Amino acid sequence: MRKKIVAGNWKMNTTVPEGIELLKAVVAKSNEVPAEVGLIVAAPHTHLCCLSEVLEGSKVELSAQNCADHVSGAYTGEISVNMLKSVGCQWTILGHSERRQYYGETDEKLVEKTKLALEAGLGVILCVGENLDEREAGKHFDVCSAQIKNVLYNFSAEDMKKIIVAYEPVWAIGTGKTATAEQAEEIHAHIRKVLADKFGAQVAEDTTILYGGSCKPSNARELFAQKDIDGGLIGGAALKADDFIAIAQSY
Ligand code: PEP
């Protein structure tokens, strides 16, 4: 059985004290979330050390939003997988569209980062998704297949146990425009098929595939009711504990 997950991506928001308050509020309400729904919070690097103390003993797991593509050394400003591990991180998001768009994150780099993350014992939330031009040109299936193949086809079925895929149509991120449940479901089913082609039906069945893009309490229920949607990667709405928890209660 694949896991249901709701993950919050705080992006570059909150100071450390604000982040601690936000996580405390999430932790306080986390017992209102069904036991079978996992919660992950992806916070800025500066926050991780303090936050790992706040969530101790709770069901909330900690994620970074990125990691370096090298193990250690002369890479000023970068944060390595072992550093993340050492502050209690269990996950890292990789390939978020903002990183692909603004920081030149390529699929080749993502292969390196995914390798390092898995070797360090971190799980990976790999983001894929098409932009508006690609959607309007009818290329969304091909774009998502290519992103999955370019990165995940370099890994094994065993590795897939530590990898979550997040489908995030770029045109829906932070725009208030959500993909309809049908639009999201058809891509999720397609991604599962692309995974099945390489890893077999069982691995594809067991892989958690999240939807991300203006997901909020008012639309989460319909999205999560789809057969191949196993939860959400939540941006804006994850900055309010009540909304984040309400989304996680939408199953
Ligand atoms: C995201 O950045 O991963 C995201 C889904 O953002 P939002 O929910 O704000 O659209």
Boltz pocket constraint, residues with backbone or C-beta under 6 A from the ligand:
constraints:
  - pocket:
      binder: B
      contacts: [[A, 9], [A, 168], [A, 172], [A, 173], [A, 174], [A, 175], [A, 176], [A, 212], [A, 213], [A, 214], [A, 215], [A, 233], [A, 234], [A, 235], [A, 236], [A, 237]]
      max_distance: 6.0
